[in-house]
Amino acid sequence: MVDDSQAKTSAHAVLAAVLQVRGGQLQALLWQRAREPFAGSWALPGGALAADETLEESMRRLLAEKVDVREVSHLEQLETRSDPQRNPKRRELATAYLGLVPSGLDPKVPEDTRWHPIDELPELAYDHEEILLSARERLRAKLSYTNLGFALAPPSFTLAELRDLYAAALGHPVSATNLQRVLLRRRLLEDTGERRRYGSGGGRPATIYRFHSCRLEITDQFAVLRPPTMIP
């Protein structure tokens, strides 16, 4: 028989793994906790699920405390964590979301909130590092078989700029030629009719593209953007 005095109060948290390519690196939005548990550690934006809200409604409300949600171009449910020991103070489920912010934006954030490269994470509270790595893997997978690149890219871009965004998100070099072939074959990009010239040289101006759609679509369910093969 369970002693009620020793039982943990059950709760449900919602969390956001918000990612953006900044300075050529895939980075995550984190805030530094001021109170226990895990005082001084960094954490994902989020909080308790409100009794009168859906998961997504609570997520957008809580996320708005850390970043302008109008600048989050994509938000999707990632996973639910249910380890009874994940919160040392109480029994707590956590439903996590993946959020993406396009490159080039610099949303205003509170003083306790900063962007951190995923490859150089500080000490994180709870199981938030595992959630962040799961979010990165979800992003990488969906870049292969959907048009999710629209959520990382600015409204218009050259193929070289888009290649750099994909490379930062995927964690390996990407050929601009291969990327162009794949994305144009799937009809994901469209020519804006504009051109951009770099420097004062006489090189051919670069074509400026945009994504045909800014709504998530499965474009090739069997596709995988793999790292380049290393020749010994």
N, C-alpha and C positions, 0 to 999 in steps of 0.2 A: 504494500500500500504506500502511495506517495505522500510524503509529508508536505502539506501545502506551504508551509513556511519556507521550505527549501526549493520550491518550484520556481522556475523563471517565468516572468511575464512574457507572453507572446506578443510579437509586434511584426510589422512588415515595412521594410524600407524600400525606397526607390532611389537608384543611383544612375549617374550618367557618365559614361566614358566618352568625353568630347575630344575629338582629334582634329588637328589641322597641320598642314605642312607649312612650317615657319622656318625661314633661314635654311632651306634645303633639308630639314629634318622633320620627321613625323613627331609631333608633340602632343601632349595631353594636358588638359586643364585640371589643375589640382588646387585645393585650398588647405591651409595649415590649421590643424585643430588646436584650440586653446584650452580645451577641457578634457578630463579623463572620460573614457579610456583613450589611450594613445595620444595624450597631450603632446604637442610638438611635432607629431607625425603628419604627413600629408594624406589627403583623402580625396575621393571623387565627390563632385557636387551631388547633393541629394538630401534626403531626410525621410521623415515618417510619411507613410501613405495616409492621406486624410480620409475620414470615414465617409464623406459625401463626394469623393472624387474617384474617377477611374485611375488606373496606373499612369496612363499617359497624361491625364490632366494634372495629377500630382507632380509628375516628372517635369512638365513644362513650368509649373508654378515654382518649384524649387530651383530649377535651373535658371530661371529668370533672376534669382537672387545673386547669381555669379556671372552671368553673361547675358547680353541682349539676345533673346531666343529668336528674334527676327533674322539674326545672322547665322543661325544653325540651319543649314540647307537640307539636312536629312536627319531623321530620328527614327530608330527602329528598336524594337525589343530584342535584347541580346540573350539573356539567360536569367534563371532564378537560382539563387544559392540557398541551401537549406541545412548546411552543417549546424547541428545543435550548439557547437562550440564557437561559431564564428564571431559572436558577440559575447565577451566575458561577463557582461552585466545582465543579459536577459536573452530569452529565446527570440531570435529574430530572423525572419526570412528576408531576402533581399532580391529584388528584381532589377536587373541592370539594363540600361539602354545604350546603344551606340549612337553618338551624335557627331556630325561632321560640319566643319566650318570651311568655306572656300578660301583658297590662298589669296593673299592680298588684303584681306580684312584684318583689322586689329581691334577687336571688340574691347570696350572698356570693362575692366574687372575690378573688384574690391581689392583693398590693400593686402588682404590675407590670401589672395588668389593669384597664381602664376601659371605660365606655360612651362612644361618640362619635357625635354626630349625623352621619348620612350626608351631609348638605349642608355639613358643616364638618369634613371629614376631615383629620387630620394627614398628614405624609409617611408613605406605606406602603411596606413592603418588597416585593421581587419584583413580581409582577403582581397583588397582592392588592386594589388599588383596582379593577381591571377585574373581578375576581371578585365583589367587593362590589356593584358596579353591576349586574352580571349577576344577582345574587341579588335585588336590589331589583326588577328588571324581571320576574323569575320570580314574585315575590310579587304584584306589581301585576297581572300577567296572570291568575294563579290566583284572585285576589279577584273577578275578573269572572265566571269560569265554574265555580268550585267553591265549597265551603263553608269555604274555608281561613280565613275570618274567625274561626272558633272558636279558632284557635291564637294570635290576637292579643288576644282578649277575655278578661276574667275570667269566672268561672262564671255570673254573672248581671249584667245591665246594662239601662239604659234605651236607647231608640233614639237619644237625643241623645248618650249616651256612646259607643255603637257607631259613630255617624256620625263622631265626632271621631277614633276609631281608624282608620276607613277613610280619612278625609281625610288623616291623617298619613302613612299607608302609600302612598296613591295620589299624594300631592303636589298635590292640588287640592281645592277645596271640594266637599262632597257634601251633597245635600239629604236631610234625615232622612225627608221624605215619600216621595221616590223610593226611598230605600234600604228603607224599610218595605214599600213596594209590591212591590219586586223580591224581597226575601228572604221575605216572607210568601207571595207567589205561588208561590215555589219550595218552600215548606214547610220552610224552613231554621230558622225560629225558632218557639219555643213560649212561650206566656204562662205564667209561673210562678204566676200567681194573686196575686202580691204587688204592692204599689204603693209608690211613693216620693214623698214631698212635699218640695219644696224651699222653704226659708225659711218665713216666718210668714204669707205671703200666702194668699189664698183660691183660688188656682189649682187646676186639676184635677190630682190626683196622677198621676205618670208610671207607666205600665205597666212592669214588670220582666220581661225576656225572658231566655231562654237558647237556645243552639244545640241543635237537635233531635239532632244527632249530632256527636261529636268525633272522627270518623274521616273522612279525606279522601274526598270524593265529587264527581264531576262533576255539576253541576246544570243547566248550560246551555252546551253547547260553543260556541255562536255568540254568547254575550253578551260585551259590552265595557262597562266602566264608564268612560265618557269624561269629560274635563273639561267643565264647562259652556260652552256657546257664548257667545262674547263679542259683544255687539251694538255696532257702531261708533256 
